[in-house]
C-alpha cells in the first residue's frame, strides 16, 4: 500500500474560472512512477516539504507505537486470514520517513 498525499491540483473540478494548484500533468508525471510500492508515502510540492513530511512521519511513528496494543487479523491477498497479530507481535511500518518528490517546476 502506498499513501499519496496530494496538494491542491488544478483539475477544473471547482468549476469554470481560474483554478489554483499544481499542474495536473506535472503532478501525474512526477507521482505516478513512485506509486510502485518503493515509497510508502508520496508527496508533491507543499506535501513534499520537510515541515509537512516530518509531521506525517511523526504521525506514522505514533500510530506504530500504539498499534501493537490491539489484536489485528493479518490477511492474505486472497482475503483469507493468515494469522492473528497479537499485542506482543512486532509489526512496523517499513518507512520511518516520508519520501518527498519534486516540487512543481523541478524534475
N, CA, C and O of each residue as an XYZ file, in Angstrom:
428
protein
N       0.857     -1.160      0.000
C       0.000      0.000      0.000
C       0.905      1.227      0.000
O       1.936      1.266      0.672
N       0.491      2.218     -0.770
C       1.211      3.487     -0.857
C       0.229      4.595     -0.498
O      -0.913      4.598     -0.959
N       0.673      5.523      0.316
C      -0.151      6.679      0.665
C       0.260      7.845     -0.215
O       1.416      8.267     -0.196
N      -0.686      8.366     -0.986
C      -0.449      9.539     -1.826
C      -1.018     10.749     -1.099
O      -2.195     10.766     -0.738
N      -0.176     11.764     -0.884
C      -0.578     12.977     -0.183
C      -0.508     14.122     -1.192
O       0.507     14.813     -1.276
N      -1.579     14.325     -1.955
C      -1.528     15.362     -2.983
C      -1.767     16.754     -2.408
O      -2.469     16.910     -1.409
N      -1.182     17.756     -3.043
C      -1.535     19.129     -2.704
C      -2.775     19.495     -3.512
O      -3.398     18.623     -4.118
N      -3.134     20.758     -3.527
C      -4.190     21.199     -4.433
C      -3.689     20.978     -5.853
O      -2.551     21.314     -6.181
N      -4.552     20.408     -6.690
C      -4.220     20.177     -8.093
C      -5.284     20.885     -8.918
O      -6.478     20.726     -8.666
N      -4.854     21.665     -9.901
C      -5.770     22.460    -10.733
C      -6.505     21.541    -11.699
O      -6.093     21.392    -12.850
N      -7.592     20.923    -11.238
C      -8.289     19.900    -12.011
C      -9.538     20.388    -12.740
O     -10.134     19.624    -13.498
N      -9.939     21.600    -12.538
C     -11.180     22.136    -13.097
C     -12.425     21.607    -12.374
O     -13.544     21.902    -12.794
N     -12.253     20.837    -11.304
C     -13.402     20.323    -10.567
C     -14.147     21.419     -9.812
O     -15.307     21.245     -9.440
N     -13.487     22.533     -9.591
C     -14.114     23.642     -8.877
C     -15.051     24.434     -9.783
O     -15.725     25.357     -9.326
N     -15.095     24.079    -11.048
C     -15.979     24.768    -11.976
C     -15.207     25.722    -12.856
O     -13.976     25.738    -12.852
N     -15.950     26.524    -13.618
C     -15.292     27.443    -14.550
C     -14.545     28.546    -13.810
O     -14.841     28.858    -12.656
N     -13.585     29.119    -14.494
C     -12.811     30.196    -13.903
C     -11.421     29.729    -13.556
O     -11.057     28.572    -13.770
N     -10.650     30.656    -13.014
C      -9.270     30.291    -12.677
C      -9.224     29.264    -11.550
O     -10.006     29.324    -10.601
N      -8.313     28.343    -11.672
C      -8.114     27.314    -10.647
C      -6.706     27.435    -10.094
O      -5.783     27.831    -10.805
N      -6.548     27.100     -8.845
C      -5.225     27.131     -8.240
C      -4.738     25.697     -8.048
O      -5.522     24.749     -8.093
N      -3.464     25.558     -7.838
C      -2.894     24.244     -7.565
C      -1.872     23.839     -8.596
O      -1.588     24.564     -9.549
N      -1.324     22.651     -8.374
C      -0.289     22.107     -9.243
C      -0.873     21.764    -10.610
O      -2.047     21.416    -10.737
N      -0.027     21.872    -11.619
C      -0.430     21.468    -12.959
C      -0.693     19.958    -12.951
O       0.168     19.194    -12.515
N      -1.858     19.515    -13.422
C      -2.194     18.088    -13.357
C      -1.185     17.192    -14.089
O      -0.851     16.114    -13.598
N      -0.702     17.625    -15.248
C       0.242     16.787    -15.993
C       1.568     16.649    -15.260
O       2.129     15.555    -15.190
N       2.076     17.756    -14.709
C       3.332     17.688    -13.961
C       3.170     16.825    -12.711
O       4.041     16.021    -12.379
N       2.049     17.004    -12.029
C       1.771     16.209    -10.839
C       1.764     14.717    -11.181
O       2.448     13.924    -10.535
N       0.990     14.343    -12.197
C       0.882     12.927    -12.576
C       2.211     12.368    -13.071
O       2.597     11.258    -12.702
N       2.914     13.139    -13.910
C       4.208     12.674    -14.424
C       5.201     12.413    -13.299
O       6.042     11.519    -13.406
N       5.110     13.181    -12.229
C       6.046     13.038    -11.112
C       5.649     11.928    -10.156
O       6.496     11.123     -9.769
N       4.373     11.863     -9.761
C       3.998     10.932     -8.699
C       3.658      9.527     -9.181
O       3.906      8.565     -8.455
N       3.105      9.376    -10.366
C       2.670      8.042    -10.791
C       3.809      7.028    -10.817
O       3.593      5.892    -10.394
N       5.016      7.371    -11.293
C       6.099      6.386    -11.249
C       6.482      5.970     -9.819
O       7.060      4.900     -9.627
N       6.173      6.787     -8.833
C       6.538      6.486     -7.437
C       5.477      5.666     -6.713
O       5.665      5.299     -5.553
N       4.367      5.374     -7.384
C       3.296      4.599     -6.761
C       3.501      3.098     -6.949
O       2.555      2.322     -6.822
N       4.729      2.689     -7.249
C       5.053      1.280     -7.491
C       5.321      0.503     -6.211
O       5.631     -0.687     -6.271
N       5.210      1.145     -5.063
C       5.454      0.482     -3.789
C       6.846      0.720     -3.234
O       7.149      0.278     -2.126
N       7.695      1.406     -3.978
C       9.055      1.657     -3.494
C       9.097      2.782     -2.459
O      10.085      2.921     -1.739
N       8.043      3.576     -2.380
C       7.933      4.664     -1.404
C       6.628      4.475     -0.642
O       5.567      4.426     -1.264
N       6.670      4.366      0.684
C       5.424      4.164      1.431
C       4.506      5.375      1.399
O       3.286      5.230      1.470
N       5.082      6.571      1.293
C       4.297      7.806      1.240
C       4.892      8.686      0.151
O       6.106      8.878      0.088
N       4.027      9.221     -0.708
C       4.477     10.074     -1.801
C       3.790     11.425     -1.673
O       2.563     11.497     -1.599
N       4.572     12.483     -1.646
C       4.052     13.837     -1.621
C       4.525     14.592     -2.843
O       5.361     14.105     -3.605
N       3.984     15.788     -3.026
C       4.346     16.618     -4.180
C       4.195     18.079     -3.780
O       3.226     18.455     -3.120
N       5.147     18.887     -4.179
C       5.058     20.314     -3.868
C       5.023     20.541     -2.371
O       5.931     20.104     -1.664
N       3.987     21.222     -1.862
C       3.941     21.526     -0.429
C       3.835     20.281      0.449
O       4.237     20.318      1.612
N       3.303     19.184     -0.081
C       3.206     17.968      0.726
C       4.490     17.144      0.677
O       4.542     16.042      1.223
N       5.528     17.675      0.023
C       6.839     17.031      0.000
C       7.883     17.880      0.731
O       9.072     17.562      0.703
N       7.447     18.941      1.376
C       8.355     19.826      2.107
C       8.665     19.243      3.486
O       7.817     18.577      4.080
N       9.875     19.487      4.001
C      10.284     18.889      5.280
C       9.335     19.145      6.449
O       9.147     18.255      7.278
N       8.731     20.332      6.541
C       7.831     20.572      7.679
C       6.613     19.658      7.603
O       6.144     19.172      8.632
N       6.098     19.418      6.411
C       4.939     18.546      6.245
C       5.341     17.080      6.382
O       4.687     16.324      7.098
N       6.402     16.679      5.708
C       6.810     15.275      5.743
C       7.242     14.858      7.149
O       7.059     13.704      7.537
N       7.807     15.777      7.901
C       8.184     15.481      9.284
C       6.972     15.198     10.148
O       6.998     14.299     10.988
N       5.894     15.972      9.943
C       4.660     15.732     10.708
C       4.033     14.393     10.336
O       3.553     13.666     11.206
N       4.036     14.065      9.037
C       3.465     12.785      8.597
C       4.266     11.626      9.189
O       3.686     10.659      9.683
N       5.593     11.721      9.140
C       6.440     10.660      9.695
C       6.194     10.512     11.196
O       6.158      9.392     11.705
N       6.024     11.623     11.908
C       5.754     11.563     13.351
C       4.408     10.888     13.622
O       4.289     10.117     14.574
N       3.402     11.166     12.805
C       2.097     10.526     12.972
C       2.200      9.022     12.726
O       1.589      8.233     13.446
N       2.969      8.621     11.712
C       3.152      7.199     11.445
C       3.861      6.510     12.614
O       3.486      5.403     13.001
N       4.874      7.156     13.173
C       5.585      6.570     14.316
C       4.653      6.436     15.521
O       4.696      5.426     16.223
N       3.817      7.436     15.766
C       2.871      7.367     16.882
C       1.864      6.239     16.667
O       1.524      5.519     17.606
N       1.392      6.088     15.445
C       0.461      5.003     15.128
C       1.121      3.650     15.377
O       0.528      2.775     16.008
N       2.340      3.477     14.885
C       3.040      2.208     15.064
C       3.306      1.914     16.533
O       3.250      0.758     16.951
N       3.592      2.934     17.313
C       3.829      2.725     18.742
C       2.564      2.258     19.452
O       2.642      1.470     20.395
N       1.407      2.728     19.015
C       0.147      2.379     19.670
C      -0.495      1.115     19.095
O      -1.228      0.429     19.808
N      -0.242      0.796     17.844
C      -0.972     -0.292     17.186
C      -0.733     -1.688     17.759
O      -1.643     -2.512     17.671
N       0.418     -2.012     18.336
C       0.574     -3.370     18.879
C      -0.341     -3.684     20.055
O      -0.423     -4.841     20.467
N      -1.021     -2.705     20.599
C      -1.924     -2.955     21.732
C      -3.156     -3.732     21.318
O      -3.871     -4.241     22.181
N      -3.430     -3.841     20.035
C      -4.680     -4.430     19.557
C      -4.412     -5.657     18.702
O      -3.511     -5.651     17.863
N      -5.197     -6.712     18.916
C      -5.127     -7.891     18.059
C      -5.741     -7.538     16.711
O      -6.856     -7.022     16.633
N      -5.002     -7.822     15.666
C      -5.464     -7.498     14.326
C      -5.237     -8.699     13.426
O      -4.128     -9.232     13.390
N      -6.255     -9.139     12.699
C      -6.025    -10.256     11.777
C      -5.140     -9.817     10.615
O      -5.264     -8.702     10.108
N      -4.244    -10.714     10.201
C      -3.392    -10.457      9.050
C      -3.974    -11.240      7.880
O      -4.223    -12.440      7.993
N      -4.188    -10.567      6.766
C      -4.861    -11.181      5.634
C      -3.912    -11.523      4.501
O      -2.927    -10.825      4.261
N      -4.226    -12.610      3.809
C      -3.534    -12.971      2.582
C      -4.142    -12.151      1.442
O      -5.222    -11.581      1.595
N      -3.446    -12.089      0.292
C      -4.006    -11.349     -0.843
C      -5.380    -11.847     -1.291
O      -6.159    -11.073     -1.847
N      -5.695    -13.143     -1.056
C      -6.997    -13.659     -1.469
C      -8.105    -13.339     -0.468
O      -9.259    -13.711     -0.681
N      -7.759    -12.648      0.629
C      -8.759    -12.235      1.602
C      -8.935    -13.178      2.775
O      -9.675    -12.856      3.704
N      -8.284    -14.327      2.766
C      -8.391    -15.243      3.903
C      -7.443    -14.802      5.009
O      -6.435    -14.143      4.756
N      -7.783    -15.177      6.238
C      -6.963    -14.785      7.386
C      -5.732    -15.680      7.446
O      -5.838    -16.906      7.478
N      -4.555    -15.042      7.460
C      -3.296    -15.775      7.519
C      -2.895    -16.058      8.959
O      -2.408    -17.144      9.269
N      -3.097    -15.096      9.828
C      -2.691    -15.230     11.231
C      -3.328    -14.108     12.022
O      -3.876    -13.161     11.458
N      -3.250    -14.226     13.317
C      -3.735    -13.170     14.206
C      -2.515    -12.504     14.819
O      -1.746    -13.145     15.535
N      -2.339    -11.234     14.542
C      -1.224    -10.493     15.150
C      -1.619    -10.161     16.576
O      -2.688     -9.602     16.818
N      -0.774    -10.498     17.500
C      -1.075    -10.234     18.902
C      -0.342     -8.983     19.358
O       0.563     -8.513     18.669
N      -0.716     -8.440     20.504
C      -0.035     -7.253     21.003
C       1.464     -7.458     21.174
O       2.221     -6.488     21.147
N       1.904     -8.692     21.348
C       3.338     -8.912     21.512
C       4.059     -9.045     20.179
O       5.289     -9.067     20.134
N       3.288     -9.134     19.081
C       3.922     -9.239     17.768
C       4.670     -7.968     17.448
O       4.285     -6.875     17.863
N       5.724     -8.127     16.718
C       6.459     -6.941     16.304
C       6.045     -6.606     14.885
O       6.364     -7.327     13.941
N       5.333     -5.504     14.751
C       4.933     -5.019     13.436
C       5.500     -3.629     13.310
O       5.534     -2.873     14.281
N       5.940     -3.295     12.131
C       6.416     -1.935     11.952
C       6.139     -1.459     10.543
O       6.107     -2.238      9.591
N       5.945     -0.187     10.442
C       5.765      0.448      9.161
C       7.118      0.477      8.500
O       8.093      0.903      9.119
N       7.211      0.032      7.247
C       8.511     -0.153      6.611
C       9.251      1.148      6.371
O      10.473      1.130      6.222
N       8.572      2.253      6.329
C       9.266      3.510      6.098
C       9.079      4.455      7.251
O       7.949      4.823      7.572
N      10.158      4.858      7.881
C      10.022      5.777      9.004
C      10.102      7.217      8.539
O       9.908      8.141      9.329
N      10.385      7.408      7.271
C      10.451      8.762      6.735
C       9.596      8.834      5.485
O       9.412      7.836      4.788
N       9.088      9.988      5.212
C       8.275     10.208      4.030
C       9.203     10.466      2.860
O      10.213     11.155      3.002
N       8.865      9.917      1.706
C       9.681     10.107      0.511
C       9.178     11.309     -0.266
O       8.157     11.217     -0.947
N       9.874     12.437     -0.180
C       9.424     13.604     -0.925
C       9.756     13.465     -2.410
O      10.700     12.770     -2.785
N       8.983     14.122     -3.226
C       9.249     14.135     -4.663
C       9.411     15.570     -5.125
O       9.302     16.507     -4.333
N       9.667     15.730     -6.391
C       9.979     17.048     -6.955
C       8.897     18.077     -6.681
O       7.706     17.769     -6.655
N       9.341     19.292     -6.479
C       8.416     20.406     -6.350
C       7.974     20.834     -7.733
O       8.674     20.558     -8.708
N       6.821     21.510     -7.853
C       6.410     21.991     -9.166
C       7.532     22.784     -9.830
O       8.189     23.617     -9.205
N       7.727     22.500    -11.103
C       8.754     23.214    -11.855
C      10.120     22.552    -11.780
O      11.050     22.984    -12.461
N      10.260     21.505    -10.963
C      11.551     20.800    -10.846
C      11.330     19.342    -11.169
O      10.332     18.759    -10.745
N      12.232     18.747    -11.903
C      12.120     17.326    -12.241
C      13.377     16.617    -11.974
O      13.466     15.410    -12.200
